[in-house]
Amino acid sequence: MRQQLIEKIEKHLRDIYGEVRKGDLHQFESLLDKWSSKEWQTPSAPTEKNVYLITYGDSIYEKGKPSLSTLHQFLNEEVGESITDVHLLPMFPYTSDDGFSVTDYRQIHPDLGDWSDIRSFSNDYRMMFDFVANHMSQSSDWFQKYLQEDPKYKQFFIPEEEHFDTSNVVRPRTSPLFHEYEAEGGVKTAWTTFSKDQVDVNFKHIPVLLEMTDILLSYAHQGGTSIRLDAIGFIWKESGTTCIHLPEAHAIIQLWNTVINAFQPNTQIITETNVPHKENISYFGDTTNEANMVYQFTLPPLVLYSFMKHDARKLTEWAKSIGKVSDSATYFNFLASHDGIGMRPTEGILTNEERQELVNQVKTNGGEVSYKSNPDGSKSVYELNINYSEALKNKDEDVSEQDEVDKMLAAHSVLLSVIGVPAIYYHSLLGSKNDLEGLRTSGIPRRINREKLELGTIRQELKNDDRRASIFNGLKEMIAIRQEEKAFSPYAEQEVLDMDSRVFALKRIHEETGEEVFFAVNTSREEVTVTVPFQGHSLMDNTPVEETVTLPSYGFTWVKKG
């Protein structure tokens, strides 16, 4: 078995680097020996019961206390089994971007706690860790040693070189691609995909890949049953190319898939690539050898567009292309996250005019818009920065608090029904609104949806704030229904149905048990009657259903066959 593993690793390294020196392969063998001496546990594969919560380690806090233990306490006491997996956004020491400019991959930020808090957390919830593999802080020890001309770190980063053609590089930002830094021998430059404080590491240097692989294994060993590969499409740079989604980037993820599965099978490798759908799903590889899940970036803007226009046809047509991936790979579905609502995934689906309608609604509802640079020097909309419930509001129609609640629950009924594993952002679960004060004081558009919540205050608001409580309790009730139905397995088949233009509908079918569930949601304010494809009973209230179901304004239904 060990020899087979080494041969697979050697093949991956050849795919990445072409030639592999014996010394480099021996270092990977030593890495395997190091981790083979550890005790490992094998998590179960995701099922219909798995629901992820996307959150920062200090999203819920108490003054003077490490926030991981506070978050853990809040989830145990208020959320319970509605959530099975907790995605902790970067929990490491950092200097900017709310955690995504990491200074030390191996330490927990002291304000959050330490690794013992993570281990305690993992006794009650499966943990998803964020691996910011593409870049790290300019204040990190690695980069500082690069600036100090330490020979070990000389090739850990990517300087600007005259012969390297960057004219086709795809950018997610408008900031410069390279920045200058004061160094021991004068000014040094470095590639910076995202910002001056987020310096890209150089995976062309094998010691970088070795170190990153060791870090990845340490995350799995410390309780990470899912690992999110942040901005992973950018990790390989080649002159004259787009420097995104290159074959070597895929080969590195395939290497990590092989190594992780050798020690902890069923660990979920989840790729985060905010790009058009066809590019995004390329990270499934052959559907068994690369990502176990890919972020379903097209879902948030299309669900938003459907409820804005009261027209589900765009969502329906796109969803017809989404089906079962394999028995080990599926979609990581979400509507909101710490980032904005990505617009690149709508390319080829929505027209420029339709995309502009989304931009206009977000601006009307108090949100912001972030832009990216294009190779031709122009700029285009990259993401919409707004709380998802606020984005959903049609100001001339949705005038009551109940409208907002109904619309938010209806949108999440889509999330909980489509093929894949659902992930809910903490501000969505808790029924939050735009944090306009956070946006104003920071000047950072994404801060509009990153407010930190004090434990005692949020507990009181979940009792006394009708809007918060209705969304929170409504989502918990919906999740509880979903978790009991095998037809909602992440690997169960999906058939999207053509019905009224205002309705998004599908069937989920579990092949082994034969169980089927029909789902339909009304994206309009008008009452709509739909024909059910089989006789059964409503999972919402257990009443029999024979031929039709009438959906009220923003109403939805789950009907189980038989």
C-alpha positions in Angstrom: 0.0 0.0 0.0 2.8 2.4 0.9 4.6 1.8 -2.4 1.4 2.4 -4.3 0.9 5.6 -2.5 4.4 6.8 -3.3 4.0 5.9 -6.9 0.7 7.9 -7.1 2.5 10.9 -5.4 5.4 10.6 -7.9 2.9 10.7 -10.8 1.2 13.8 -9.3 4.6 15.5 -8.9 5.4 14.7 -12.6 2.1 16.3 -13.6 3.0 19.4 -11.7 6.7 19.8 -12.3 7.5 17.5 -15.3 10.7 16.0 -13.8 10.9 14.9 -10.2 14.3 14.7 -8.4 14.8 11.7 -6.1 15.6 14.1 -3.2 12.2 15.8 -3.6 10.4 12.5 -3.7 12.3 11.3 -0.6 11.1 14.4 1.2 7.5 13.5 0.4 8.2 9.9 1.7 9.5 11.4 4.9 6.3 13.5 5.2 4.3 10.3 4.8 6.3 8.6 7.5 5.8 11.5 9.9 2.0 11.4 9.5 1.8 7.6 9.4 2.9 7.5 13.0 -0.2 9.5 14.1 -3.6 8.2 15.1 -6.3 9.1 12.7 -10.1 8.9 12.7 -12.3 8.4 9.6 -15.3 10.7 9.4 -18.5 9.5 7.7 -19.4 10.8 4.3 -22.0 13.6 4.2 -25.7 12.6 4.2 -29.0 14.4 4.1 -28.4 15.3 7.7 -25.4 17.5 7.1 -25.9 21.2 7.1 -22.9 23.6 7.3 -22.8 26.9 9.2 -20.5 29.5 7.7 -19.1 31.7 10.5 -16.1 33.5 11.9 -14.6 32.2 15.1 -15.7 35.4 16.8 -19.1 35.9 15.1 -20.6 35.4 18.6 -18.6 36.8 21.4 -18.4 37.7 25.1 -16.1 40.5 26.2 -13.0 39.1 27.9 -13.5 35.5 26.8 -11.9 33.4 24.0 -14.7 33.6 21.4 -14.4 30.0 20.1 -15.8 28.7 23.4 -18.6 31.3 23.2 -19.6 30.4 19.7 -19.5 26.7 20.7 -21.7 27.4 23.7 -24.2 29.4 21.6 -24.5 26.7 19.0 -25.0 24.0 21.6 -27.7 25.9 23.5 -29.5 27.7 20.7 -28.9 25.9 17.4 -28.4 22.2 18.4 -28.5 19.6 15.7 -29.9 21.9 13.0 -26.2 22.4 12.2 -23.8 19.5 11.9 -20.7 21.1 10.4 -19.2 24.4 11.3 -17.1 26.2 8.7 -14.7 28.4 10.7 -13.4 31.2 8.4 -9.7 31.8 8.9 -9.0 31.3 12.6 -5.3 32.2 12.5 -3.3 35.3 13.4 -3.7 37.8 10.6 -3.1 41.5 9.6 -6.0 42.4 7.2 -9.1 41.2 5.2 -10.8 39.8 8.3 -8.5 36.8 8.5 -7.5 36.2 4.9 -4.0 37.6 5.3 -2.6 34.9 7.5 0.7 35.4 9.4 0.9 31.9 10.8 -1.0 28.9 9.4 -0.3 26.7 12.4 -1.5 28.9 15.3 -5.0 29.9 16.4 -5.6 33.6 16.9 -5.3 34.2 20.6 -8.6 36.2 20.7 -10.3 33.1 19.6 -8.6 30.6 21.8 -6.3 27.7 20.9 -6.2 24.2 19.4 -7.8 22.8 22.6 -10.9 24.9 21.9 -11.0 23.5 18.4 -10.7 19.9 19.7 -13.5 20.6 22.2 -15.7 22.1 19.4 -15.1 19.0 17.3 -16.7 16.8 20.0 -20.1 18.3 19.1 -19.7 19.5 15.5 -17.8 18.4 12.5 -15.3 21.2 11.7 -14.4 22.8 8.3 -11.2 24.7 8.3 -10.1 27.4 5.9 -6.8 26.9 4.1 -5.7 30.2 2.6 -3.1 28.4 0.4 -2.7 31.0 -2.3 -1.3 33.8 -0.3 -0.2 35.0 3.2 0.4 38.3 5.0 3.4 40.5 4.2 4.0 40.4 8.0 4.3 36.6 8.1 7.6 35.0 9.1 8.0 33.5 5.6 7.7 36.8 3.8 9.8 38.7 6.3 12.6 36.1 5.8 12.2 36.5 2.0 12.8 40.2 2.4 15.8 39.5 4.7 17.4 37.4 1.9 17.2 34.2 3.9 18.3 31.5 1.4 15.6 29.1 2.5 12.8 31.5 1.6 14.4 33.0 -1.5 12.0 31.2 -3.8 8.9 31.2 -1.6 7.4 34.2 -3.3 7.2 35.5 -6.9 9.1 38.7 -7.9 8.2 40.8 -10.9 10.3 39.6 -13.9 10.7 41.4 -17.2 10.3 38.3 -19.3 7.0 37.1 -17.6 4.0 38.1 -19.7 1.1 39.1 -17.4 -1.1 40.7 -20.1 -3.7 37.9 -19.9 -3.8 37.5 -16.2 -7.4 37.2 -14.8 -7.9 39.5 -11.8 -10.5 39.5 -9.0 -9.4 43.0 -7.9 -8.5 46.4 -9.3 -5.3 46.8 -7.2 -1.8 46.3 -8.8 -0.7 42.8 -9.6 2.8 43.4 -8.1 3.8 45.5 -5.1 7.1 46.8 -3.8 8.5 46.1 -0.3 11.5 47.4 1.6 14.1 44.6 1.8 17.5 44.1 3.2 19.2 44.6 -0.1 16.9 47.3 -1.4 13.4 47.1 -2.8 11.9 43.7 -3.6 8.7 43.0 -5.5 6.1 40.3 -5.1 3.0 39.0 -6.9 -0.2 40.1 -5.1 -3.4 38.7 -6.6 -5.6 40.3 -3.9 -3.8 43.1 -2.1 -0.4 44.4 -1.0 -0.9 42.6 2.4 -1.7 39.3 0.7 1.4 38.0 -1.0 1.1 34.9 -3.3 3.3 32.0 -2.4 5.3 30.2 -5.2 4.1 26.7 -5.7 6.7 26.2 -8.5 9.2 25.8 -5.6 8.7 22.2 -4.4 9.6 23.0 -0.8 6.5 25.3 -0.8 4.2 22.5 -1.9 5.8 20.2 0.7 5.2 22.7 3.5 1.6 23.4 2.4 0.9 19.6 2.2 2.2 19.2 5.8 -0.1 22.1 6.9 -3.1 20.5 5.1 -2.4 17.2 6.9 -2.1 19.0 10.2 -5.6 20.5 9.7 -7.1 17.1 9.0 -5.4 15.7 12.1 -6.5 18.5 14.3 -10.2 17.8 13.6 -10.8 19.3 10.1 -13.3 16.9 8.4 -13.7 19.5 5.6 -11.0 21.7 4.2 -11.9 24.8 2.2 -9.2 25.7 -0.4 -9.5 29.5 -0.6 -8.9 31.1 -4.0 -7.3 27.9 -5.1 -7.6 28.6 -8.9 -4.8 31.2 -8.7 -2.0 29.1 -7.2 -0.1 28.4 -10.4 1.4 31.2 -12.5 2.6 30.7 -16.1 3.8 33.5 -18.5 1.3 34.4 -21.2 -1.6 32.6 -19.6 -4.6 33.7 -17.5 -2.8 32.3 -14.4 -6.1 30.8 -13.2 -7.3 27.2 -13.4 -4.0 26.0 -14.9 -3.4 22.2 -15.2 -0.8 22.4 -12.5 -3.3 23.9 -10.0 -5.6 20.9 -10.6 -2.7 18.5 -10.3 -1.9 20.0 -6.8 -5.4 19.5 -5.6 -5.3 15.9 -7.0 -2.1 15.3 -5.0 -3.8 16.6 -1.9 -6.8 14.4 -2.5 -4.5 11.4 -2.7 -2.6 12.3 0.4 -5.6 13.2 2.6 -7.4 10.0 1.6 -4.4 7.9 2.5 -4.8 9.1 6.1 -8.4 10.3 6.7 -10.8 9.0 4.0 -14.1 11.0 3.5 -12.3 14.3 4.5 -14.1 16.8 2.2 -11.8 18.9 0.0 -13.9 21.9 -1.0 -12.7 24.3 -3.7 -13.6 28.0 -3.7 -13.5 29.5 -7.2 -15.8 32.5 -7.8 -15.9 32.0 -11.6 -18.3 31.0 -14.3 -20.0 27.7 -13.8 -18.1 25.6 -16.4 -14.8 26.7 -14.9 -16.0 26.1 -11.4 -17.0 22.5 -11.9 -13.7 21.7 -13.6 -12.4 21.2 -10.0 -14.4 17.9 -9.7 -11.6 16.5 -11.9 -12.8 13.0 -13.1 -15.4 13.3 -10.3 -13.4 11.1 -7.9 -9.8 12.4 -7.9 -10.0 16.1 -7.0 -12.6 18.2 -5.1 -15.3 16.4 -3.1 -17.4 19.6 -3.3 -17.2 22.8 -5.2 -18.9 26.0 -4.1 -22.1 26.5 -6.1 -21.4 30.1 -6.9 -24.2 30.4 -9.6 -27.0 29.7 -7.1 -26.9 32.9 -5.0 -27.3 35.4 -7.9 -29.9 33.3 -9.8 -32.1 32.7 -6.7 -31.9 36.5 -6.0 -32.7 37.3 -9.6 -35.7 34.9 -9.6 -37.3 36.5 -6.5 -36.5 40.0 -7.8 -38.2 39.4 -11.1 -40.8 36.9 -9.9 -39.6 34.7 -12.7 -37.8 31.3 -12.1 -37.0 30.5 -15.8 -33.3 31.5 -15.7 -32.8 29.4 -12.5 -34.8 26.5 -14.0 -32.8 26.4 -17.2 -29.5 26.6 -15.5 -30.5 24.0 -12.8 -31.3 21.5 -15.6 -27.6 21.2 -16.2 -26.9 20.3 -12.6 -27.1 16.6 -11.7 -25.4 13.9 -9.7 -21.6 14.2 -9.9 -20.5 10.9 -8.4 -20.9 8.9 -5.2 -18.1 10.9 -3.6 -18.5 14.4 -5.1 -21.3 16.9 -4.9 -22.0 20.7 -4.6 -21.4 23.0 -1.7 -24.6 25.1 -1.9 -25.0 28.5 -0.3 -26.8 31.8 -0.8 -24.7 34.1 1.4 -21.2 34.1 2.8 -18.6 36.4 4.3 -18.0 37.6 0.7 -20.5 39.3 -1.5 -22.8 37.7 -4.1 -20.5 36.8 -7.0 -21.5 38.1 -10.4 -18.9 36.3 -12.6 -20.9 33.0 -12.3 -23.9 34.7 -14.1 -21.8 35.2 -17.2 -23.5 33.5 -20.1 -26.7 33.1 -18.1 -27.9 36.6 -17.4 -27.6 39.4 -20.0 -25.7 42.6 -19.1 -29.1 44.3 -18.7 -30.3 41.6 -16.3 -27.0 41.8 -14.3 -27.5 45.6 -14.1 -30.9 45.1 -12.6 -29.4 43.1 -9.8 -26.8 45.9 -9.2 -29.6 48.5 -9.2 -31.6 46.5 -6.6 -28.6 46.0 -4.3 -27.8 49.7 -4.4 -31.4 50.7 -3.8 -31.4 48.4 -0.7 -28.3 50.0 0.8 -25.7 47.6 -0.6 -22.4 48.2 -2.3 -20.7 46.9 -5.5 -17.1 45.7 -5.9 -15.3 45.6 -9.2 -12.5 43.7 -10.8 -9.9 44.6 -13.5 -10.1 43.0 -16.9 -7.1 42.2 -19.2 -8.1 45.0 -21.6 -7.9 47.6 -18.8 -11.6 47.9 -18.2 -13.5 47.2 -15.0 -16.6 45.1 -14.4 -18.8 44.1 -11.5 -17.2 41.4 -9.4 -19.6 41.0 -6.5 -22.6 42.6 -4.7 -22.0 43.4 -1.1 -25.2 43.2 1.0 -27.0 41.1 3.5 -28.9 38.4 1.5 -32.3 39.2 3.2 -31.9 42.8 2.3 -30.9 42.0 -1.2 -34.2 40.1 -1.7 -36.4 43.0 -0.9 -38.4 44.6 -3.8 -38.9 48.0 -2.1 -42.1 48.8 -4.0 -43.7 45.5 -3.1 -42.2 43.9 0.0 -43.5 46.4 2.6 -44.1 44.3 5.6 -41.7 42.4 7.9 -43.7 39.2 7.1 -42.8 39.7 3.4 -39.1 39.8 4.3 -39.4 36.6 6.4 -41.5 34.7 3.8 -39.1 35.7 1.1 -36.0 34.7 3.1 -37.4 31.3 4.0 -38.6 30.7 0.4 -35.1 31.5 -0.9 -33.6 29.0 1.6 -36.1 26.3 0.6 -34.2 26.3 -2.7 -30.9 25.9 -0.9 -32.3 23.0 1.2 -33.8 21.2 -1.9 -31.2 21.3 -4.7 -28.6 18.5 -5.1 -25.6 19.0 -2.8 -24.9 20.0 0.8 -26.5 23.2 2.1 -24.4 25.8 3.9 -26.0 28.7 5.7 -24.2 31.9 6.6 -24.6 32.9 10.3 -26.3 36.3 9.5 -28.8 34.4 7.3 -29.6 31.9 10.1 -29.9 34.7 12.6 -32.1 37.0 10.5 -29.7 39.9 10.4 -29.8 43.1 8.4 -27.2 45.3 6.7 -24.5 46.4 9.1 -24.4 50.0 7.7 -22.4 51.3 10.6 -19.7 48.6 10.0 -19.6 49.6 6.4 -19.4 53.3 7.2 -16.7 53.1 9.8 -14.5 50.7 7.9 -15.1 51.8 4.3 -14.9 48.1 3.4 -17.9 47.0 1.3 -17.8 43.4 2.6 -18.2 44.6 6.2 -21.9 45.2 5.5 -22.4 41.5 6.2 -19.7 40.7 8.8 -21.1 42.2 12.0 -20.0 40.5 15.2 -22.8 39.7 17.7 -22.6 39.9 21.5 -23.9 36.7 23.1 -26.3 38.1 25.5 -27.7 40.6 23.0 -28.3 38.0 20.2 -30.0 35.7 22.7 -32.4 38.4 23.7 -33.1 39.4 20.1 -33.8 35.8 19.1 -36.6 35.9 21.7 -37.8 39.5 21.3 -37.1 40.5 17.7 -40.0 39.0 15.7 -38.0 39.2 12.4 -34.9 37.5 13.7 -36.9 34.8 15.6 -39.2 34.0 12.6 -36.3 33.5 10.2 -34.2 31.6 12.8 -37.0 29.3 13.9 -38.3 28.9 10.4 -35.0 27.7 9.1 -34.5 25.3 12.0 -37.9 23.8 11.3 -37.1 23.4 7.6 -33.7 21.8 8.3 -35.3 19.3 10.7 -37.7 18.2 7.9 -34.9 17.9 5.4 -32.6 15.9 7.7 -35.2 13.1 7.9 -35.5 12.5 4.1 -33.0 10.3 2.3 -34.2 11.8 -1.0 -32.2 14.9 0.1 -28.9 13.0 0.2 -26.1 15.0 -1.4 -25.7 12.2 -3.9 -29.4 11.5 -4.7 -30.6 12.3 -8.2 -32.3 15.5 -9.2 -34.9 16.2 -11.9 -35.8 19.8 -12.6 -39.4 20.4 -13.7 -40.9 22.9 -16.1 -44.0 24.5 -14.5 -45.3 28.0 -14.2 -42.7 30.6 -15.0 -43.0 31.9 -11.4 -42.2 28.5 -9.9 -39.0 26.7 -9.5 -39.6 23.0 -9.1 -37.8 19.7 -9.0 -37.9 16.1 -7.8 -35.2 14.5 -5.7 -34.9 10.7 -6.0 -33.0 8.3 -3.8 -32.1 5.4 -6.1 -31.5 2.8 -3.4 -34.6 3.3 -1.3 -36.8 4.6 -4.1 -37.9 7.5 -2.0 -39.0 10.7 -4.0 -39.7 14.2 -2.8 -41.3 16.9 -5.0 -40.3 20.5 -4.3 -41.8 23.7 -5.6 -41.4 27.4 -4.6 -43.4 30.4 -5.7 -41.1 33.3 -6.5 -44.0 35.7 -6.9 -46.5 37.5 -4.7 -49.4 35.9 -6.5 -51.0 32.6 -5.5 -50.0 29.8 -7.9 -51.4 26.3 -8.2 -49.0 23.6 -9.5 -49.6 20.0 -10.5 -47.8 17.4 -8.3 -46.1 14.5 -10.3 -47.4 11.9 -7.9 -49.7 11.2 -5.0 -48.2 11.6 -1.5 -48.3 13.7 1.6 -46.9 17.1 2.6 -43.8 17.0 4.7 -44.8 20.4 6.1 -48.0 19.3 7.8 -48.4 15.6 6.8 -51.7 16.2 4.9 -52.4 14.1 1.9 -51.7 15.5 -1.6 -53.3 14.0 -4.7 -53.1 16.2 -7.8 -52.3 19.9 -7.1 -50.8 22.2 -4.5 -51.6 25.9 -4.2 -48.6 28.0 -3.2 -49.3 31.4 -1.6 -47.1 34.4 -2.0 -43.5 33.2 -1.6 -44.8 29.8 -0.5 -43.1 26.5 -1.0 -43.9 22.8 -0.6 -42.2 19.4 -0.1 -44.4 16.5 -1.0 -43.2 12.9 -0.4 -44.4 10.2 -2.8 -46.6 7.4 -1.4 
